[in-house]
Amino acid sequence: MSILLPNTHILYRELQQRETQNQLFSSGTSSILTKPNGFGIDRSKNELKQRVNRDLRACAFWSGVSKPDVLEMEPIRDCEHFDQILEQAKELSQPIVIDWMAAWCRKCIFMKPKLEKLAAEFDTKLKFYCVDVNKVPQALVKRGNVSKMPTIQLWKDGEMKAEVIGGHKGWLVIEEVREMIKQFV
C-alpha cells in the first residue's frame, strides 16, 4: 500500500481491473469466481463478502480519486448575466476568472482545455467563466476592456484586478494565470 500512496489512480485502476476480471456466478450456497485463465475457484459467500467489503473500503479511503480532472467553464451570454455573476461572486466574496475568447482564434481553442484543467485544480476557491466575443454584445466586450485574445481576467468585488493576455506559449500563459490566481486567493 505504501507504494501506491502517491499514485491513487493506480490503486483505483487495479481495483477496477480486479472487478472486471473476476466475474461472480452464484449457484446455491457457493460462488464461483472465473479467472482470466479460465479456471474457477469455489468460495463460500462469507469469504467473498469479506473480500468485496475490503475492496470497497479501499475505494472509499481513496476519496481523491473521484475528483474531476476538468471542469467546463460556464459561458457568459450577455451583460445581465455578467452582472448576476459579479453579484454572486461579491456575495460569496469569491474571485472569478473570465476567459475572453473567440471560436475562430487558434490560441483560444488551444487554451480552453488547459484553463478547464486549472478550473478543476481551483474548484472550491473560485469559478471560471468564458465569453465568446463574437456571440455577446460589444458593450460587454468593451466593459471587459478586451482588445486581444485570449485575455484571461481575474475579477474580485465587482472589479477587474488582474489580467493575462495569452499571445505567447500556452504553458507560460497557464503559469501566469496560476500565479495571478494565487495572488488573489
Disulfide bonds with the S-S distance in Angstrom:
none
